[in-house]
Amino acid sequence: MGAPPKSDVPIITPNELAEADGLLFGFPTRFGMMAGQFKAFLDATGGLWRSQQLAGKPAGIFYSTGSQGGGQETTPLTAITQLVHHGMVFVPIGYTFGAGMFEMEKVKGGSPYGAGTFAGDGTRQPSELELEQAFHQGKYFAGIAKKLKGTA
């Protein structure tokens, strides 16, 4: 909420979501749920919902939390409702990341719902393992999206 504006980053509008073959949403957590700013963005997709323009599109979620108990599983669980109302196909990573999902010696966010990181007070950067999990999710998700597009 106190982050500086990032003017060099392109900003998508809600209506542009319909143009995508799949959507992999990333957002920070606030009190175990997606941040209000992202919820407001999704709330602006009412027209897409009414016309079901996102129905059947694959969608995934990745997130950051301030602490280990900050919502690594509740955040994606509460965000899935947005996807369901649009009729989107939720694509979790499950345990496809292999041994990295069971790592207990290194700091690693994420869950079977999606990749994640522990942001702490906002100064912590994702660990190498968290970055590997995020890369895996992107590659896995793209493969699923490509398969679904090929069957349409």
DSSP file with accessible surface (Angstrom, degrees, kcal/mol):
  #  RESIDUE AA STRUCTURE BP1 BP2  ACC     N-H-->O    O-->H-N    N-H-->O    O-->H-N    TCO  KAPPA ALPHA  PHI   PSI    X-CA   Y-CA   Z-CA
    1    1 A M              0   0  164      0, 0.0     0, 0.0     0, 0.0     0, 0.0   0.000 360.0 360.0 360.0 -20.4    0.0    0.0    0.0
    2    2 A G        +     0   0   80      2,-0.0     0, 0.0     0, 0.0     0, 0.0   0.225 360.0 127.5-107.2  12.7    3.0    2.2    0.4
    3    3 A A        -     0   0   70      1,-0.1     3,-0.1     3,-0.0     0, 0.0  -0.411  64.8-111.5 -70.4 143.6    4.8    1.0   -2.7
    4    4 A P        -     0   0   93      0, 0.0    -1,-0.1     0, 0.0    -2,-0.0  -0.375  42.2 -91.2 -70.6 153.5    5.9    3.6   -5.2
    5    5 A P        -     0   0  126      0, 0.0     2,-0.7     0, 0.0     3,-0.1  -0.339  29.8-145.2 -64.0 146.4    4.1    3.7   -8.5
    6    6 A K    >   +     0   0  123      1,-0.1     3,-1.7     3,-0.1    -3,-0.0  -0.726  24.2 172.4-114.6  79.9    5.7    1.6  -11.3
    7    7 A S  T 3  S+     0   0  122     -2,-0.7    -1,-0.1     1,-0.3     4,-0.1   0.705  73.1  60.5 -66.2 -20.3    5.1    3.7  -14.4
    8    8 A D  T 3  S+     0   0  137     -3,-0.1    -1,-0.3     2,-0.1    -2,-0.0   0.547  86.6  89.7 -86.0  -3.3    7.3    1.5  -16.6
    9    9 A V  S <  S-     0   0   75     -3,-1.7    -3,-0.1     1,-0.0     2,-0.0  -0.797  83.9-120.4 -95.5 125.8    5.1   -1.6  -15.9
   10   10 A P        -     0   0  120      0, 0.0     2,-0.5     0, 0.0    -2,-0.1  -0.367  23.7-144.7 -63.7 144.1    2.2   -2.1  -18.4
   11   11 A I        -     0   0  150     -4,-0.1     2,-0.2    -2,-0.0    -4,-0.0  -0.951   8.1-145.7-115.0 123.9   -1.1   -2.1  -16.7
   12   12 A I        -     0   0   83     -2,-0.5     3,-0.0     2,-0.0     5,-0.0  -0.586  10.3-135.8 -85.5 148.5   -3.9   -4.4  -18.0
   13   13 A T    >>  -     0   0   69     -2,-0.2     3,-1.0     1,-0.1     4,-0.6  -0.712  25.5-111.1 -97.5 155.9   -7.5   -3.4  -17.9
   14   14 A P  G >4 S+     0   0   28      0, 0.0     3,-1.6     0, 0.0     4,-0.4   0.895 116.4  55.8 -53.9 -41.4  -10.2   -5.9  -16.9
   15   15 A N  G >4 S+     0   0  110      1,-0.3     3,-1.0     2,-0.2     4,-0.2   0.784  96.7  64.8 -65.6 -25.5  -11.6   -6.1  -20.4
   16   16 A E  G X4 S+     0   0   73     -3,-1.0     3,-1.5     1,-0.2     4,-0.4   0.691  82.4  79.1 -70.5 -15.9   -8.3   -7.1  -21.8
   17   17 A L  G X< S+     0   0    4     -3,-1.6     3,-1.5    -4,-0.6    -1,-0.2   0.850  82.1  65.4 -59.3 -32.1   -8.4  -10.3  -19.8
   18   18 A A  G <  S+     0   0   23     -3,-1.0    -1,-0.3    -4,-0.4    -2,-0.2   0.736  93.2  61.5 -64.7 -21.1  -10.7  -11.8  -22.4
   19   19 A E  G <  S+     0   0  149     -3,-1.5    -1,-0.3    -4,-0.2    -2,-0.2   0.662  86.4  96.9 -79.3 -16.0   -7.9  -11.7  -25.0
   20   20 A A    <   -     0   0   28     -3,-1.5     3,-0.1    -4,-0.4    -3,-0.0  -0.403  67.5-144.9 -79.8 149.8   -5.7  -14.1  -23.0
   21   21 A D  S    S-     0   0   92      1,-0.3     2,-0.3    -2,-0.1    -1,-0.1   0.689  88.5  -8.2 -78.9 -22.7   -5.3  -17.8  -23.6
   22   22 A G        -     0   0   20     35,-0.2     2,-0.4    -5,-0.1    -1,-0.3  -0.960  67.5-132.6-166.7 160.5   -4.9  -18.2  -19.8
   23   23 A L  E     -a   59   0A  14     35,-2.4    37,-2.3    -2,-0.3     2,-0.6  -0.983  10.7-172.5-132.1 123.1   -4.4  -16.1  -16.8
   24   24 A L  E     -a   60   0A  57     -2,-0.4     2,-0.4    35,-0.2    37,-0.2  -0.941  21.1-158.8-113.5 102.6   -1.8  -16.5  -14.0
   25   25 A F  E     -a   61   0A  20     35,-2.8    37,-2.5    -2,-0.6     2,-0.4  -0.708  10.0-172.8 -89.7 134.7   -2.7  -14.0  -11.3
   26   26 A G  E     +a   62   0A  29     -2,-0.4    37,-0.2    35,-0.2    -2,-0.0  -0.981  16.1 148.5-126.4 137.2   -0.2  -12.9   -8.7
   27   27 A F  E     -a   63   0A  12     35,-1.4    37,-1.3    -2,-0.4     2,-0.1  -0.991  42.1-102.3-159.8 158.8   -0.9  -10.7   -5.7
   28   28 A P  E     -a   64   0A  50      0, 0.0     7,-1.7     0, 0.0     2,-0.4  -0.413  39.3-115.1 -80.5 163.9    0.1   -9.9   -2.1
   29   29 A T  E     -D   34   0B  12     35,-1.5     2,-0.4     5,-0.2     5,-0.2  -0.799  22.3-170.3-102.1 141.1   -1.8  -11.1    0.8
   30   30 A R  E >  S-D   33   0B  88      3,-3.3     3,-1.3    -2,-0.4    35,-0.0  -0.968  78.0 -23.8-129.0 113.6   -3.7   -9.0    3.3
   31   31 A F  T 3  S-     0   0  203     -2,-0.4    40,-0.1     1,-0.3     3,-0.1   0.869 128.0 -47.0  54.4  42.6   -5.0  -10.8    6.4
   32   32 A G  T 3  S+     0   0   12     38,-0.8     2,-0.3     1,-0.2    46,-0.3   0.549 125.5  79.7  82.0   8.3   -5.1  -14.2    4.6
   33   33 A M  E <  S-D   30   0B 100     -3,-1.3    -3,-3.3    45,-0.1    -1,-0.2  -0.884  92.2 -72.6-137.3 170.0   -6.8  -13.0    1.5
   34   34 A M  E     -D   29   0B  18     41,-0.3    -5,-0.2    -2,-0.3    -1,-0.1  -0.277  65.1 -90.2 -60.7 150.1   -5.9  -11.2   -1.7
   35   35 A A    >>  -     0   0    2     -7,-1.7     4,-2.1     1,-0.1     3,-0.7  -0.281  33.9-116.3 -61.2 147.8   -5.1   -7.5   -1.3
   36   36 A G  H 3> S+     0   0   50      1,-0.3     4,-2.6     2,-0.2     5,-0.2   0.817 112.7  61.0 -56.6 -33.7   -8.1   -5.2   -1.6
   37   37 A Q  H 3> S+     0   0  101      2,-0.2     4,-1.6     1,-0.2    -1,-0.3   0.905 107.9  43.2 -63.3 -40.4   -6.6   -3.5   -4.7
   38   38 A F  H <> S+     0   0   38     -3,-0.7     4,-2.5     2,-0.2    -2,-0.2   0.890 111.4  54.2 -73.9 -36.1   -6.6   -6.8   -6.6
   39   39 A K  H  X S+     0   0   73     -4,-2.1     4,-2.6     1,-0.2    -2,-0.2   0.919 107.0  52.1 -60.9 -39.9  -10.0   -7.6   -5.4
   40   40 A A  H  X S+     0   0   57     -4,-2.6     4,-1.1     2,-0.2    -1,-0.2   0.896 107.2  52.9 -63.3 -38.6  -11.2   -4.3   -6.7
   41   41 A F  H >< S+     0   0   43     -4,-1.6     3,-0.7     1,-0.2    -2,-0.2   0.946 112.1  44.5 -60.6 -47.4   -9.6   -5.1  -10.1
   42   42 A L  H >< S+     0   0   11     -4,-2.5     3,-2.0     1,-0.2    -2,-0.2   0.865 106.3  60.5 -67.3 -32.7  -11.5   -8.4  -10.2
   43   43 A D  H >< S+     0   0   93     -4,-2.6     3,-0.8     1,-0.3    -1,-0.2   0.798  96.3  63.0 -62.7 -25.3  -14.7   -6.7   -9.1
   44   44 A A  T << S+     0   0   60     -4,-1.1     3,-0.4    -3,-0.7    -1,-0.3   0.421  83.8  79.4 -79.6   3.1  -14.4   -4.6  -12.2
   45   45 A T  T <>  +     0   0    4     -3,-2.0     4,-2.4     1,-0.2     3,-0.3   0.197  54.2 116.0 -96.0  19.8  -14.8   -7.7  -14.4
   46   46 A G  H <> S+     0   0   26     -3,-0.8     4,-2.9     1,-0.2    -1,-0.2   0.859  73.8  52.9 -55.9 -39.6  -18.6   -7.8  -13.9
   47   47 A G  H  > S+     0   0   34     -3,-0.4     4,-1.8     2,-0.2    -1,-0.2   0.900 109.5  48.7 -64.4 -39.1  -19.2   -7.3  -17.6
   48   48 A L  H  >>S+     0   0    1     -3,-0.3     5,-2.0     2,-0.2     4,-0.5   0.884 112.5  49.3 -66.8 -38.1  -16.9  -10.2  -18.5
   49   49 A W  H ><5S+     0   0  122     -4,-2.4     3,-1.1     3,-0.2    -2,-0.2   0.945 108.1  52.8 -64.3 -46.8  -18.8  -12.3  -15.9
   50   50 A R  H 3<5S+     0   0  184     -4,-2.9    -2,-0.2     1,-0.3    -1,-0.2   0.882 118.6  35.7 -58.7 -38.6  -22.2  -11.3  -17.3
   51   51 A S  H 3<5S-     0   0   63     -4,-1.8    -1,-0.3    -5,-0.2    -2,-0.2   0.412 105.3-129.9 -95.1  -0.3  -21.1  -12.4  -20.8
   52   52 A Q  T X<5 +     0   0   80     -3,-1.1     3,-0.8    -4,-0.5    -3,-0.2   0.815  52.8 152.6  55.4  39.3  -19.0  -15.3  -19.6
   53   53 A Q  T 3 <S+     0   0  102     -5,-2.0    -4,-0.1     1,-0.2    -1,-0.1   0.659  71.4  47.2 -73.1 -15.7  -16.0  -14.2  -21.6
   54   54 A L  T >  S+     0   0    3     -6,-0.5     3,-2.0    32,-0.2    -1,-0.2   0.483  82.3 124.6-101.7  -4.4  -13.6  -15.8  -19.2
   55   55 A A  T <  S+     0   0   46     -3,-0.8    33,-0.3     1,-0.3    32,-0.2  -0.294  78.3  13.8 -60.2 132.8  -15.4  -19.1  -19.0
   56   56 A G  T 3  S+     0   0   47     31,-2.8    -1,-0.3     1,-0.3    32,-0.2   0.304  92.9 129.4  85.8  -9.0  -13.3  -22.1  -19.8
   57   57 A K    <   -     0   0   35     -3,-2.0    32,-2.5     1,-0.1    -1,-0.3  -0.588  62.8-116.3 -78.1 138.2  -10.0  -20.2  -19.6
   58   58 A P  E     - b   0  89A   4      0, 0.0   -35,-2.4     0, 0.0     2,-0.3  -0.487  37.5-176.2 -70.6 144.3   -7.3  -21.7  -17.5
   59   59 A A  E     -ab  23  90A   0     30,-2.6    32,-2.9   -37,-0.2     2,-0.3  -0.998   8.8-179.6-144.0 143.4   -6.3  -19.7  -14.4
   60   60 A G  E     -a   24   0A   0    -37,-2.3   -35,-2.8    -2,-0.3     2,-0.4  -0.858  14.5-138.1-135.6 172.4   -3.7  -20.0  -11.7
   61   61 A I  E     +a   25   0A   2     52,-0.6     2,-0.3    30,-0.3    54,-0.3  -0.992  16.2 175.1-138.0 137.8   -2.6  -18.1   -8.7
   62   62 A F  E     +a   26   0A  87    -37,-2.5   -35,-1.4    -2,-0.4     2,-0.3  -0.950  18.3 171.4-135.8 159.5    0.7  -17.1   -7.1
   63   63 A Y  E     -ac  27 116A   6     52,-1.8    54,-1.3    -2,-0.3     2,-0.3  -0.963  27.3-131.4-159.4 166.3    1.2  -14.9   -4.0
   64   64 A S  E     -ac  28 117A  28    -37,-1.3   -35,-1.5    -2,-0.3     2,-0.3  -0.970  19.3-167.8-129.3 148.9    3.3  -13.4   -1.3
   65   65 A T  E     - c   0 118A   2     52,-2.1    54,-3.4    -2,-0.3    55,-0.9  -0.917  28.7-126.7-131.3 161.3    2.7  -13.2    2.4
   66   66 A G  S    S+     0   0   46     -2,-0.3     2,-0.3    53,-0.2    56,-0.1   0.699  89.5   5.2 -80.0 -19.6    4.3  -11.3    5.2
   67   67 A S  S >  S-     0   0   64     52,-0.1     3,-1.7     1,-0.1     5,-0.2  -0.948  81.9 -93.5-154.6 172.9    4.9  -14.4    7.4
   68   68 A Q  T 3  S+     0   0  154     -2,-0.3     4,-0.4     1,-0.3     3,-0.4   0.852 127.5  41.9 -63.0 -34.0    4.6  -18.2    7.4
   69   69 A G  T 3  S+     0   0   77      1,-0.2    -1,-0.3     2,-0.1    -3,-0.0   0.208  88.9 102.2 -95.3  16.9    1.2  -17.9    9.0
   70   70 A G  S <  S-     0   0   20     -3,-1.7   -38,-0.8     1,-0.1    -4,-0.2   0.331 105.6 -69.6 -89.2   6.6    0.1  -15.1    6.8
   71   71 A G     >  +     0   0    7     -3,-0.4     4,-2.0   -40,-0.1    -2,-0.1   0.723  68.8 153.0 119.4  27.8   -2.0  -17.0    4.3
   72   72 A Q  T  4 S+     0   0   17     -4,-0.4    41,-0.1    -5,-0.2    42,-0.1   0.778  93.5  18.6 -60.6 -24.6    0.1  -19.2    2.1
   73   73 A E  T  > S+     0   0   94      2,-0.1     4,-2.0     3,-0.1    -1,-0.2   0.712 122.4  56.9-112.6 -34.2   -3.0  -21.5    1.7
   74   74 A T  H  > S+     0   0   70      1,-0.2     4,-2.5     2,-0.2     5,-0.2   0.864 101.1  60.5 -68.1 -31.7   -5.9  -19.3    2.7
   75   75 A T  H  X S+     0   0    0     -4,-2.0     4,-1.6     2,-0.2   -41,-0.3   0.966 110.3  37.7 -61.8 -53.4   -5.1  -16.7    0.1
   76   76 A P  H  > S+     0   0    0      0, 0.0     4,-1.8     0, 0.0    -1,-0.2   0.909 114.8  56.6 -66.2 -35.3   -5.4  -19.0   -2.9
   77   77 A L  H  < S+     0   0   82     -4,-2.0     4,-0.5     1,-0.2    -2,-0.2   0.914 111.5  41.8 -60.0 -42.6   -8.4  -20.7   -1.3
   78   78 A T  H  < S+     0   0   56     -4,-2.5     3,-0.3   -46,-0.3     4,-0.3   0.769 113.3  54.4 -77.3 -22.4  -10.3  -17.4   -1.0
   79   79 A A  H >X S+     0   0    3     -4,-1.6     3,-1.2    -5,-0.2     4,-1.0   0.762  90.7  73.9 -80.2 -24.8   -9.2  -16.3   -4.4
   80   80 A I  H 3X S+     0   0   31     -4,-1.8     4,-2.6     1,-0.3     3,-0.3   0.841  83.6  68.7 -59.6 -29.8  -10.5  -19.4   -6.2
   81   81 A T  H 3> S+     0   0   69     -4,-0.5     4,-2.1    -3,-0.3    -1,-0.3   0.869  95.6  54.4 -59.5 -34.9  -14.1  -18.1   -5.7
   82   82 A Q  H <> S+     0   0   35     -3,-1.2     4,-1.0    -4,-0.3    -1,-0.2   0.920 110.5  45.7 -63.0 -42.8  -13.4  -15.3   -8.2
   83   83 A L  H  X>S+     0   0    6     -4,-1.0     5,-2.5    -3,-0.3     4,-0.5   0.905 110.4  53.8 -66.7 -42.1  -12.3  -17.8  -10.8
   84   84 A V  H ><5S+     0   0   96     -4,-2.6     3,-1.4     1,-0.2    -2,-0.2   0.911 104.1  54.0 -62.0 -43.2  -15.3  -20.1  -10.2
   85   85 A H  H 3<5S+     0   0  127     -4,-2.1    -1,-0.2     1,-0.3    -2,-0.2   0.815 110.1  48.7 -64.3 -27.3  -17.8  -17.4  -10.7
   86   86 A H  H 3<5S-     0   0   11     -4,-1.0    -1,-0.3    -3,-0.3    -2,-0.2   0.530 114.4-118.8 -85.8  -8.1  -16.2  -16.7  -14.1
   87   87 A G  T <<5 +     0   0   33     -3,-1.4   -31,-2.8    -4,-0.5    -3,-0.2   0.728  58.7 158.3  77.1  20.9  -16.3  -20.4  -15.0
   88   88 A M      < -     0   0   17     -5,-2.5     2,-0.7   -33,-0.3    -1,-0.2  -0.371  46.4-116.1 -76.9 158.8  -12.5  -20.5  -15.3
   89   89 A V  E     -b   58   0A  66    -32,-2.5   -30,-2.6    -2,-0.1     2,-0.3  -0.859  28.0-138.4 -98.3 110.1  -10.5  -23.7  -15.0
   90   90 A F  E     -b   59   0A  51     -2,-0.7   -30,-0.2   -32,-0.2   -10,-0.0  -0.542  15.3-165.0 -73.1 129.3   -8.3  -23.5  -11.9
   91   91 A V        -     0   0   11    -32,-2.9   -30,-0.3    -2,-0.3     2,-0.1  -0.864   9.5-176.4-117.3  93.7   -4.8  -25.0  -12.6
   92   92 A P        -     0   0   48      0, 0.0    21,-0.2     0, 0.0    22,-0.1  -0.426  31.6-128.9 -80.0 165.3   -3.0  -25.6   -9.3
   93   93 A I    >   -     0   0    1     19,-0.9     3,-2.3    18,-0.2    20,-0.2   0.641  37.5-174.9 -87.6 -11.9    0.6  -26.9   -9.3
   94   94 A G  T 3   -     0   0   23     18,-2.5     3,-0.2     1,-0.2    -1,-0.2  -0.306  64.5 -40.8  55.2-134.9   -0.3  -29.7   -7.0
   95   95 A Y  T >  S+     0   0  128      1,-0.1     3,-1.7    -3,-0.1    -1,-0.2   0.007 102.3 119.6-112.1  27.7    2.9  -31.5   -6.1
   96   96 A T  T <   +     0   0   60     -3,-2.3    -1,-0.1     1,-0.3    -2,-0.1   0.635  59.9  74.8 -69.8 -12.5    4.4  -31.4   -9.6
   97   97 A F  T >  S-     0   0   33      1,-0.2     3,-1.1    -3,-0.2    -1,-0.3   0.534  90.0-158.8 -76.2  -5.0    7.4  -29.3   -8.3
   98   98 A G  G X   +     0   0   32     -3,-1.7     3,-2.1     1,-0.2     4,-0.4  -0.360  61.1   4.3  69.6-136.8    8.6  -32.6   -6.8
   99   99 A A  G >  S+     0   0   86      1,-0.3     3,-1.6     2,-0.2     4,-0.3   0.782 121.2  70.5 -58.3 -27.6   11.1  -32.6   -4.0
  100  100 A G  G X  S+     0   0   12     -3,-1.1     3,-0.8     1,-0.3    -1,-0.3   0.785  90.7  60.7 -61.5 -26.0   11.0  -28.8   -3.8
  101  101 A M  G <  S+     0   0   21     -3,-2.1    -1,-0.3     1,-0.2    -2,-0.2   0.732 107.4  45.1 -71.9 -20.9    7.5  -29.1   -2.3
  102  102 A F  G <  S+     0   0  135     -3,-1.6    -1,-0.2    -4,-0.4    -2,-0.2   0.315  79.2 135.7-106.3   6.7    8.8  -31.1    0.6
  103  103 A E    <   +     0   0   57     -3,-0.8     5,-0.1    -4,-0.3    -3,-0.0  -0.349  19.1 166.9 -60.7 126.8   11.8  -28.9    1.4
  104  104 A M        +     0   0  162     -2,-0.1    -1,-0.2     3,-0.1     4,-0.1   0.457  65.8  59.6-119.0  -8.7   12.1  -28.4    5.1
  105  105 A E  S    S+     0   0  174      2,-0.1     2,-0.3     0, 0.0    -2,-0.1   0.699  99.7  56.2 -95.9 -21.8   15.6  -26.9    5.6
  106  106 A K  S    S-     0   0  137      2,-0.0     2,-0.3    21,-0.0    21,-0.0  -0.818  92.3-100.5-112.5 153.3   15.2  -23.8    3.4
  107  107 A V        +     0   0   73     -2,-0.3     2,-0.3    11,-0.0    23,-0.3  -0.542  54.0 161.3 -69.9 126.2   12.7  -20.9    3.6
  108  108 A K        -     0   0   32     -2,-0.3     9,-0.1    -5,-0.1     2,-0.1  -0.908  22.7-163.8-153.5 124.2   10.1  -21.5    0.9
  109  109 A G        +     0   0    1      7,-0.6     7,-0.4    -2,-0.3     8,-0.1  -0.230  45.9  78.1 -86.8-172.4    6.6  -20.2    0.4
  110  110 A G        -     0   0   14      5,-0.3     5,-0.2     7,-0.1    -2,-0.1  -0.219  48.5-151.1  96.9 169.6    4.0  -21.7   -1.8
  111  111 A S  B >   -E  114   0C   5      3,-2.3     3,-1.3    -2,-0.1   -18,-0.2  -0.915  47.4 -72.9-161.7 179.8    1.6  -24.6   -1.6
  112  112 A P  T 3  S+     0   0   24      0, 0.0   -18,-2.5     0, 0.0   -19,-0.9   0.730 127.6  63.2 -60.6 -16.9   -0.1  -27.1   -4.0
  113  113 A Y  T 3  S-     0   0   64      1,-0.3   -52,-0.6   -21,-0.2     2,-0.3   0.780 121.7 -50.8 -76.8 -30.0   -2.3  -24.1   -4.9
  114  114 A G  B <   -E  111   0C   0     -3,-1.3    -3,-2.3   -22,-0.1    -1,-0.3  -0.936  67.7 -59.5 170.4 170.4    0.5  -22.1   -6.4
  115  115 A A        +     0   0    4    -54,-0.3   -52,-1.8    -2,-0.3     2,-0.3  -0.362  54.7 172.8 -69.8 151.9    4.0  -20.6   -6.0
  116  116 A G  E     -c   63   0A   7     -7,-0.4    -7,-0.6   -54,-0.2     2,-0.3  -0.969  19.7-155.2-154.9 167.2    4.5  -18.2   -3.1
  117  117 A T  E     -c   64   0A  22    -54,-1.3   -52,-2.1    -2,-0.3     2,-0.7  -0.961  25.1-119.1-142.3 158.4    7.1  -16.2   -1.2
  118  118 A F  E     -c   65   0A  24     -2,-0.3   -52,-0.2   -54,-0.2   -50,-0.1  -0.915  27.4-178.8 -98.7 112.2    7.5  -14.8    2.2
  119  119 A A    > > -     0   0   22    -54,-3.4     3,-2.3    -2,-0.7     5,-1.3   0.631  12.1-170.2 -86.8 -16.5    7.9  -11.0    1.7
  120  120 A G  T 3 5S-     0   0   40    -55,-0.9    -1,-0.2     1,-0.3   -53,-0.1  -0.380  74.3 -13.9  60.9-130.9    8.3  -10.2    5.4
  121  121 A D  T 3 5S-     0   0  134     -2,-0.1    -1,-0.3     1,-0.1   -55,-0.1   0.316 111.2 -87.7 -85.5   9.9    8.1   -6.4    5.8
  122  122 A G  T < 5S+     0   0   54     -3,-2.3    -2,-0.2   -56,-0.1    -1,-0.1   0.299 115.0  89.8 103.3  -7.6    8.5   -6.0    2.0
  123  123 A T  T   5 +     0   0  106     -4,-0.3     2,-0.3     2,-0.1    -3,-0.1   0.681  61.1  96.9 -95.0 -17.4   12.3   -6.0    1.9
  124  124 A R      < -     0   0   77     -5,-1.3     3,-0.1     1,-0.0    -2,-0.0  -0.531  63.6-147.6 -75.2 134.2   12.9   -9.8    1.6
  125  125 A Q        -     0   0  144     -2,-0.3    -7,-0.1     1,-0.1    -2,-0.1  -0.690  33.3 -86.4 -94.6 152.6   13.4  -11.0   -1.9
  126  126 A P        -     0   0   49      0, 0.0    -1,-0.1     0, 0.0    -9,-0.1  -0.279  46.7-117.6 -58.1 143.2   12.3  -14.5   -3.1
  127  127 A S     >  -     0   0   28    -20,-0.1     4,-2.5     1,-0.1     5,-0.2  -0.285  27.1-104.1 -73.6 166.8   14.7  -17.3   -2.3
  128  128 A E  H  > S+     0   0  132      1,-0.2     4,-2.4     2,-0.2     5,-0.2   0.905 124.2  51.4 -58.8 -41.0   16.3  -19.3   -5.2
  129  129 A L  H  > S+     0   0   18      2,-0.2     4,-2.3     1,-0.2    -1,-0.2   0.903 108.8  50.1 -65.1 -40.0   13.9  -22.2   -4.3
  130  130 A E  H  > S+     0   0    5    -23,-0.3     4,-2.3     2,-0.2    -1,-0.2   0.904 110.9  49.8 -64.9 -39.1   10.9  -19.9   -4.4
  131  131 A L  H  X S+     0   0   86     -4,-2.5     4,-2.6     2,-0.2    -2,-0.2   0.897 109.5  51.4 -66.1 -39.2   12.0  -18.6   -7.8
  132  132 A E  H  X S+     0   0   94     -4,-2.4     4,-2.6     2,-0.2    -2,-0.2   0.906 110.2  49.3 -63.3 -40.9   12.5  -22.1   -9.1
  133  133 A Q  H  X S+     0   0    0     -4,-2.3     4,-2.6     2,-0.2    -2,-0.2   0.916 111.1  49.6 -64.6 -41.4    8.9  -23.0   -7.9
  134  134 A A  H  X S+     0   0   43     -4,-2.3     4,-2.4     2,-0.2    -2,-0.2   0.920 111.3  48.6 -64.2 -43.3    7.6  -19.9   -9.6
  135  135 A F  H  X S+     0   0  152     -4,-2.6     4,-2.5     1,-0.2     5,-0.2   0.930 111.2  51.1 -61.4 -43.6    9.4  -20.8  -12.9
  136  136 A H  H  X S+     0   0   43     -4,-2.6     4,-3.0     1,-0.2     5,-0.3   0.926 109.2  50.7 -59.4 -45.3    8.0  -24.3  -12.6
  137  137 A Q  H  X S+     0   0    3     -4,-2.6     4,-3.1     1,-0.2     5,-0.2   0.927 110.4  49.1 -60.7 -44.7    4.5  -23.0  -12.1
  138  138 A G  H  X S+     0   0   29     -4,-2.4     4,-2.5     2,-0.2    -1,-0.2   0.932 114.7  44.1 -60.4 -44.9    4.7  -20.7  -15.2
  139  139 A K  H  X S+     0   0  152     -4,-2.5     4,-1.9     2,-0.2    -2,-0.2   0.926 116.1  46.8 -66.6 -44.2    6.1  -23.5  -17.4
  140  140 A Y  H  X S+     0   0   82     -4,-3.0     4,-2.0    -5,-0.2    -2,-0.2   0.936 113.6  48.6 -62.7 -47.0    3.5  -26.1  -16.1
  141  141 A F  H  X S+     0   0   16     -4,-3.1     4,-2.9    -5,-0.3     5,-0.2   0.919 109.1  52.4 -61.4 -44.6    0.7  -23.6  -16.5
  142  142 A A  H  X S+     0   0   56     -4,-2.5     4,-2.5    -5,-0.2    -1,-0.2   0.892 108.1  52.4 -60.4 -38.3    1.7  -22.7  -20.0
  143  143 A G  H  X S+     0   0   32     -4,-1.9     4,-2.1     2,-0.2    -1,-0.2   0.915 111.4  45.5 -63.6 -42.5    1.7  -26.4  -20.9
  144  144 A I  H  X S+     0   0   38     -4,-2.0     4,-2.6     2,-0.2     5,-0.2   0.929 112.7  50.8 -66.1 -44.5   -1.8  -26.8  -19.6
  145  145 A A  H  X S+     0   0   12     -4,-2.9     4,-2.5     1,-0.2    -2,-0.2   0.911 109.9  50.5 -61.1 -40.3   -3.0  -23.7  -21.3
  146  146 A K  H  X S+     0   0  168     -4,-2.5     4,-2.1    -5,-0.2    -1,-0.2   0.917 110.7  48.9 -65.0 -41.8   -1.6  -24.8  -24.6
  147  147 A K  H  X S+     0   0  148     -4,-2.1     4,-0.9     1,-0.2    -2,-0.2   0.922 112.6  47.7 -62.4 -45.0   -3.3  -28.2  -24.3
  148  148 A L  H >X S+     0   0   64     -4,-2.6     3,-0.5     1,-0.2     4,-0.5   0.898 111.2  50.3 -65.9 -38.5   -6.6  -26.6  -23.5
  149  149 A K  H >< S+     0   0  125     -4,-2.5     3,-1.0     1,-0.2    -1,-0.2   0.893 106.6  56.3 -66.3 -36.0   -6.3  -24.2  -26.4
  150  150 A G  H 3< S+     0   0   68     -4,-2.1    -1,-0.2     1,-0.2    -2,-0.2   0.729 107.4  48.7 -68.8 -19.7   -5.5  -27.1  -28.8
  151  151 A T  H <<        0   0  114     -4,-0.9    -1,-0.2    -3,-0.5    -2,-0.2   0.513 360.0 360.0 -97.1  -5.1   -8.7  -28.9  -27.8
  152  152 A A    <<        0   0  123     -3,-1.0    -3,-0.0    -4,-0.5    -4,-0.0  -0.349 360.0 360.0 -77.0 360.0  -10.9  -25.8  -28.3
